[in-house]
Amino acid sequence: MLYLDYNEKQIHGTKNFPVAFYHVDSSHPRYEMPFHWHKEYEIVRILEGTFRLMSADGETVAGSGESLFIPSGALHGGMPEHCVYECLVFDLDLLFLHADVSRQYMKKIKHQDIIVHTTITAQSATLCRTIDSLFSAMSDAAPGYELMVIGFLFVLFGLIFREECYTVSTPGESPFSHMEQMKPVFEYIENHYASGISLQQLAQISGMSPKYFCRYFQTIAHKTPMDYLNYYRIERACTLLCTTDSPITSIAYDCGFNDCSYFIKLFKRYKHITPKQYQMQMKH
């Protein structure tokens, strides 16, 4: 699952069936989930360990057997710990192609009249079983799986309405308003991580004073702005180490580091091994 753009431009699934499935464990080059957003909805199912989701709702930790629901356009990031997880990314418009009776419900979700609860716990046994069936159908991809996936999505949302696993929105108020102002900051990092970026630049983009920006940024990302920038550069380097045969020095410069020894030092801090060891580990 390559979260290479904060505002993802990649197509999930196909034009006729906009649903994609991703299985992620610690050997995956995008095991951690940098902040990003996309127009599709996403369900994250935790198979092992714990997954910490950071979003407009604050910080949510989900464990094995639980799932996380991420709405369209929501800025979010994730930190897995000893975790194996799966993601289902889908375009809600897929469900608008069917009977009119379903549209009255889907519109409430799409227009954010209601906000589906972020965490789906084991207490909602029927919902959990439906999510398991949904992911199983996508993972197996047996003949007819598209019909099963669409059917399970309808069952899932039907149960969400039946069991009232949502919050009614306040008219005129966006549930993601506090996070929206951070999108240009993350987008700037994505577009300019290979060059010099200063704290002053990021604060100016956010429209905040540097002091307030640092405090707010650390609240949502659990890292200082400059620490997050280095973290993102290292994540980019991981992808290059896995997908190219470029020298370590070249990858360091391509990811915004002017000093290769400093790059190696930071890489070891984040990944606990050297870039060369990581490259050999991921290619074998």
DAFENHU-V888456 format. One record per residue. N is the residue number from 0. SS is DSSP state (helix for helix, strand for strand, loop for the rest). PSI is psi in radians with two decimals (NA if undefined). D_LAST is the distance of its C-alpha to the last C-alpha in Angstrom with 2 decimals. Layout:
# DAFENHU-V888456
N/SS/PSI/D_LAST
N/SS/PSI/D_LAST
This chain:
# DAFENHU-V888456
0/loop/1.81/18.95
1/loop/1.74/19.45
2/loop/1.31/22.56
3/loop/-0.25/22.99
4/loop/2.41/26.78
5/loop/-0.76/29.23
6/strand/1.65/31.38
7/loop/2.31/28.86
8/loop/-0.12/29.76
9/loop/2.68/27.15
10/loop/2.23/28.50
11/loop/2.05/27.51
12/loop/-2.54/27.95
13/loop/3.01/30.45
14/loop/-0.69/33.99
15/loop/-0.36/35.53
16/loop/1.38/33.27
17/loop/1.12/32.12
18/strand/2.33/29.95
19/strand/2.58/26.19
20/strand/2.37/23.92
21/strand/2.31/20.78
22/strand/2.23/18.78
23/strand/2.25/17.24
24/loop/-3.03/15.68
25/loop/-0.27/14.47
26/loop/-0.09/10.83
27/loop/2.38/12.58
28/loop/-0.28/13.21
29/loop/0.83/16.85
30/loop/-0.83/17.18
31/loop/2.69/20.39
32/strand/1.68/23.06
33/strand/2.79/25.00
34/strand/2.37/28.62
35/strand/3.06/29.26
36/strand/2.83/31.56
37/loop/2.81/32.01
38/loop/-0.35/34.91
39/loop/2.84/33.30
40/strand/2.78/33.61
41/strand/2.43/30.68
42/strand/2.20/30.29
43/strand/2.11/27.60
44/strand/2.19/27.32
45/strand/2.10/26.08
46/strand/-0.68/24.51
47/strand/2.69/23.71
48/strand/-2.67/24.64
49/strand/2.71/26.62
50/strand/2.15/26.52
51/strand/1.98/28.95
52/strand/2.28/30.29
53/strand/2.10/32.33
54/strand/-2.93/34.82
55/loop/-0.43/38.52
56/loop/0.01/39.25
57/strand/-2.55/37.93
58/strand/2.24/35.18
59/strand/2.26/34.33
60/strand/2.18/32.10
61/strand/2.52/31.07
62/strand/-3.05/29.66
63/loop/2.29/28.37
64/loop/-0.11/30.56
65/loop/2.86/31.80
66/strand/2.77/31.30
67/strand/2.37/31.99
68/strand/2.17/33.96
69/strand/2.05/33.60
70/loop/2.93/36.37
71/loop/2.38/36.40
72/loop/0.02/36.50
73/loop/2.18/35.79
74/loop/2.22/33.95
75/strand/2.74/31.37
76/strand/2.86/28.29
77/strand/2.52/26.34
78/strand/1.78/24.87
79/strand/2.64/22.97
80/strand/2.01/23.05
81/strand/0.81/20.99
82/strand/2.51/21.12
83/strand/2.20/19.89
84/strand/2.83/21.97
85/strand/2.60/22.76
86/strand/2.42/24.77
87/strand/2.06/27.35
88/strand/2.19/28.69
89/strand/2.64/31.92
90/loop/2.09/34.98
91/helix/-0.43/38.08
92/helix/-0.36/40.15
93/helix/-0.59/38.70
94/helix/-0.09/41.12
95/helix/-0.13/44.08
96/helix/-0.03/44.23
97/loop/-2.79/45.81
98/loop/2.56/49.18
99/helix/-0.55/51.28
100/helix/-0.49/51.50
101/helix/-0.48/47.82
102/helix/-0.59/48.20
103/helix/-0.51/50.59
104/helix/-0.80/47.85
105/helix/-0.59/44.93
106/helix/-0.61/47.07
107/helix/-0.59/47.55
108/helix/-0.83/43.83
109/helix/-0.68/43.21
110/loop/0.08/46.24
111/loop/0.54/45.29
112/loop/-0.53/48.58
113/strand/2.64/46.60
114/strand/2.00/43.38
115/strand/2.40/41.21
116/loop/2.43/40.35
117/loop/-0.79/36.93
118/strand/2.30/36.00
119/strand/1.87/36.38
120/loop/3.03/36.71
121/loop/-0.29/37.05
122/loop/-0.47/40.82
123/loop/1.29/40.63
124/helix/-0.74/39.63
125/helix/-0.70/40.47
126/helix/-0.76/38.48
127/helix/-0.74/35.41
128/helix/-0.66/35.75
129/helix/-0.73/36.15
130/helix/-0.71/33.02
131/helix/-0.77/31.09
132/helix/-0.68/32.58
133/helix/-0.86/31.82
134/helix/-0.64/28.11
135/helix/-0.72/27.98
136/helix/-0.75/29.69
137/helix/-0.69/27.29
138/helix/-0.73/24.18
139/helix/-0.66/25.64
140/loop/0.69/27.03
141/loop/2.85/29.39
142/loop/2.25/32.44
143/loop/0.07/34.76
144/helix/-0.50/32.27
145/helix/-0.72/33.65
146/helix/-0.71/37.06
147/helix/-0.72/35.74
148/helix/-0.83/33.89
149/helix/-0.75/37.06
150/helix/-0.77/39.13
151/helix/-0.57/37.09
152/helix/-0.73/37.22
153/helix/-0.75/40.99
154/helix/-0.75/41.20
155/helix/-0.88/39.13
156/helix/-0.56/41.42
157/helix/-0.73/44.45
158/helix/-0.62/43.60
159/helix/-0.73/43.06
160/helix/-0.72/46.60
161/helix/-0.74/48.08
162/loop/0.07/46.75
163/loop/0.88/47.35
164/loop/0.99/43.88
165/strand/2.92/44.72
166/strand/2.36/46.89
167/strand/2.26/49.60
168/loop/2.66/49.27
169/loop/2.22/52.13
170/loop/2.33/53.69
171/loop/-0.02/52.89
172/loop/2.15/50.22
173/loop/2.29/46.54
174/loop/-0.22/44.39
175/loop/0.27/41.78
176/helix/-0.65/44.32
177/helix/-0.45/43.22
178/helix/-0.38/39.64
179/helix/-0.67/40.65
180/loop/-0.24/41.72
181/loop/-0.26/38.22
182/helix/-0.80/36.62
183/helix/-0.52/37.79
184/helix/-0.88/36.31
185/helix/-0.60/32.78
186/helix/-0.65/33.20
187/helix/-0.73/34.32
188/helix/-0.76/31.27
189/helix/-0.65/29.04
190/helix/-0.35/31.04
191/helix/0.26/31.57
192/loop/-0.45/28.72
193/loop/-0.19/28.02
194/loop/-3.14/31.61
195/loop/2.31/33.86
196/loop/2.28/34.89
197/loop/2.77/37.62
198/helix/-0.67/38.72
199/helix/-0.71/42.06
200/helix/-0.82/40.56
201/helix/-0.71/38.74
202/helix/-0.69/41.88
203/helix/-0.69/44.01
204/helix/-0.65/41.87
205/helix/-0.30/42.22
206/loop/0.32/45.98
207/loop/2.85/45.98
208/loop/2.63/46.98
209/helix/-0.69/44.13
210/helix/-0.83/45.10
211/helix/-0.67/45.21
212/helix/-0.79/42.07
213/helix/-0.75/40.07
214/helix/-0.77/41.49
215/helix/-0.74/40.86
216/helix/-0.77/37.31
217/helix/-0.51/36.37
218/helix/-0.71/38.03
219/helix/-0.54/35.81
220/helix/-0.19/32.47
221/loop/0.44/32.78
222/loop/2.67/31.96
223/loop/2.79/34.27
224/helix/-0.74/34.10
225/helix/-0.57/32.66
226/helix/-0.69/30.11
227/helix/-0.69/29.02
228/helix/-0.79/28.87
229/helix/-0.70/26.50
230/helix/-0.78/24.40
231/helix/-0.69/24.28
232/helix/-0.71/23.41
233/helix/-0.68/20.41
234/helix/-0.69/19.31
235/helix/-0.72/19.78
236/helix/-0.65/17.77
237/helix/-0.75/14.77
238/helix/-0.75/15.05
239/helix/-0.65/15.44
240/helix/-0.56/12.48
241/helix/-0.48/10.29
242/helix/-0.10/12.56
243/loop/2.95/13.95
244/loop/0.38/13.72
245/loop/2.57/16.79
246/loop/2.69/17.60
247/helix/-0.74/17.61
248/helix/-0.76/21.40
249/helix/-0.74/21.68
250/helix/-0.69/19.64
251/helix/-0.83/21.88
252/helix/-0.68/24.97
253/helix/-0.42/23.93
254/loop/0.24/23.62
255/loop/0.17/27.03
256/loop/2.18/26.56
257/loop/-0.21/28.96
258/loop/1.97/27.83
259/helix/-0.63/24.27
260/helix/-0.62/24.92
261/helix/-0.67/26.13
262/helix/-0.82/23.04
263/helix/-0.70/20.83
264/helix/-0.81/23.39
265/helix/-0.70/23.38
266/helix/-0.77/19.61
267/helix/-0.60/19.60
268/helix/-0.71/22.55
269/helix/-0.66/20.97
270/helix/-0.17/17.35
271/loop/0.21/18.13
272/loop/2.93/15.49
273/loop/2.82/15.68
274/helix/-0.70/14.40
275/helix/-0.76/12.47
276/helix/-0.70/10.86
277/helix/-0.78/10.16
278/helix/-0.78/8.73
279/helix/-0.68/6.28
280/helix/-0.71/5.62
281/helix/-0.34/5.66
282/loop/0.06/3.80
283/loop/NA/0.00
